[in-house]
Amino acid sequence: MKVAIIGLDCAAPRLVFDRFRDELPNLRALMDGGCHGRLLSTHPPITVPAWACMMRSQDPGELGIYGFRNRKDHTYDGLSIANASALKDDALWDVLGRAGKQVIVLGVPPSYPPRALHGVQVGCFLTPSTDLAYTYPPGLRQEIESVAPGYVVDVEGFRTDDKDALLKRIYAKTRGHFAVAKHLLRTRPWDFFMMVEMGVDRIHHAFWKYMDPDHPKYERGNAFEHAIRDYYRYCDREIGELLSLFPHDTAVRGVSDHAAKKLDGGTCFNELLI
């Protein structure tokens, strides 16, 4: 039996399980044909370190990573961007590789810089540039460019006010990501497949207030009211194409690392403590 994990970064249970469920036939079929439920994320519940914890059965304290900006030393200003080089212990695919299993790992944070494994790996959104060696084996980079010209690992400027242009970039990024996933499934032997799509997180950051009636800045009938719903529909269609490439007895897991909700404000803890 093969195992396939489809990760949707920031996918919200109340959208997948409830609000959009009837409009997501492929995800709904997975839920109806198996089991589903809410997962407890990490503390803090953010992309880094959540995926690393999930794949290593360790909490942030054991990993030594608590967020995107990681401490290099014990000073107040000794910060660096967390990446895969900070992870010392095996991930699930390392264990499987030693057991002789072929793996495909696509965009699972943090996976830059990539490490040698028994299969192929494509770096995550923390990759500084696709001009760098962000794949294993290194030659896979040229192959990706031929399959998805202009391939990007993240959505540039997802906090911009130009929402029309941003929406196009989110779709372009996601389309390229799934194109590479389908190509690897068709051309590589595999026992374990895992991908994480970051577009869900990016569209939540950019468009949540346009969708959520409880958000203080929500306006009914706005031009982007259904942007998130339509994107979920699109992702579901792409997931359906992935499912068609899996053998019928594949154990499929759809999973998210954390969810999303409206932001009413923030607290500066230093000021609170004072």
C-alpha positions, -999 to +999 in steps of 0.1 A: +000+000+000+012+035-008+007+065+014-001+100+001-003+131+022-019+163+007-011+192+030-031+225+027-013+251+048-037+270+070-068+252+058-096+261+082-117+232+096-149+253+097-145+260+059-135+225+048-158+206+072-187+229+072-191+261+051-175+249+018-180+211+023-207+207-003-187+226-029-155+204-025-165+170-039-131+155-038-123+165-002-159+156+008-154+121-008-123+116+013-142+126+045-173+105+036-152+075+027-129+076+057-128+097+089-121+134+096-117+157+126-099+186+141-063+182+150-044+200+178-017+222+162+016+231+178+023+260+202+028+284+185+003+272+158+022+285+128+037+269+097+072+268+111+075+247+133+041+229+128+050+208+097+083+198+111+067+187+144+041+167+125+067+149+104+091+142+134+068+135+163+085+162+183+073+195+198+089+229+192+110+226+224+125+193+212+131+207+177+145+240+190+124+260+165+096+282+176+089+303+145+102+317+113+128+338+131+150+315+151+175+324+177+211+318+168+224+324+203+212+337+237+213+374+228+183+396+220+194+404+184+209+370+174+181+360+150+181+341+118+155+327+094+147+291+104+153+265+077+159+228+073+195+230+084+183+236+120+166+202+121+188+174+134+165+145+137+149+123+110+117+131+093+092+104+084+106+101+049+141+096+062+129+066+082+110+053+051+140+057+029+162+036+052+136+009+049+139+010+011+108+030+004+108+056-025+096+090-015+084+122-031+085+153-009+072+186-024+073+219-006+070+206+030+082+233+054+110+236+062+128+218+034+154+242+023+182+235+019+172+201+006+188+169+019+197+137+002+169+111+005+157+079-011+137+097-038+131+133-048+126+165-028+116+201-038+123+229-014+095+248+004+085+285+005+116+293+026+138+288-005+155+322-010+155+318-048+148+291-074+181+301-089+197+282-060+199+244-056+165+239-040+159+203-052+173+168-046+187+157-068+200+191-080+192+183-117+155+182-109+155+220-109+158+221-147+131+195-151+107+215-129+113+246-150+103+227-182+072+213-165+061+246-149+079+275-165+085+303-140+079+280-111+079+298-077+079+284-042+058+312-027+034+340-036+053+373-038+039+403-019+008+385-005+002+415+018-002+439-011-033+461-016-034+452-053-058+423-048-065+416-085-028+411-093-023+391-061-051+367-069-035+360-103-002+352-086-018+329-060-034+309-088-003+308-109+018+296-080-007+269-071-011+258-107+026+253-111+029+235-077+002+209-087+017+206-122+050+195-106+032+172-082+014+154-110+046+152-131+065+136-103+037+111-096+037+101-133+075+099-137+089+087-104+086+054-085+071+061-051+058+045-019+053+077+000+041+111-015+037+143+004+031+179-008+021+211+010+003+239-008+010+273+007-016+292-015-043+285+011-024+304+038-016+333+014-052+337+002-064+337+038-039+364+048-051+386+018-088+380+015-102+368+048-119+402+057-137+401+024-153+367+032-160+367+069-193+384+080-179+386+115-148+406+104-150+443+114-140+453+079-164+430+060-186+445+034-214+425+019-214+422-018-177+432-022-158+422-053-137+396-035-164+381-013-161+347-029-123+347-037-115+322-009-144+299-017-135+299-054-099+291-046-109+262-024-130+249-053-100+252-076-077+234-051-103+206-048-103+201-085-065+198-085-067+174-056-091+153-077-065+151-104-040+139-079-063+113-065-068+099-101-030+092-102-030+072-069-035+035-070-070+026-057-057+012-024-035+043-016-039+055+020-047+092+014-044+118+042-055+154+038-040+175+066-034+211+077-009+225+101-030+253+116-062+272+107-072+308+103-097+333+118-103+371+118-079+393+137-094+418+160-062+432+173-029+423+190-012+426+224+023+438+231+032+416+260+060+438+271+036+467+276+011+444+292+036+432+318+047+468+325 
